[in-house]
């Protein structure tokens, strides 16, 4: 099981990836919340923290900081696969992947691989 620091950091990176094109559609919000709900070990405080990230755009500098933090927290192949799978799921949530979303997804995948 992944540790809670990895999970909250992954949650933030997932939300940051969803903001890649500058907006989060209703489908993406619903998918985000569903995906985040299925991440293990999130407590009420962590949920509130993630809600802030969903409500306000995450810019490139903050996304880079979060990805750097995620890199440091990934300890195993299982952690890496969890992160990549979650990222791919949220980026494709609205049925279309924009160029900016592709770019951000590839950037994050490269960083954690």
Buried (B, 14 or more C-beta within 10 A) or exposed (E): EBEBEBBBBBBBBBBBBBBBBEEBBEEBBEBBBEBBEEBEEBEEEBBEBBEEBBEEEBEEEBBBEBBEBBBEBBEEEEBBEBBBEBBBBBBBBBEEBBEEBEEBBEBBBEBBE
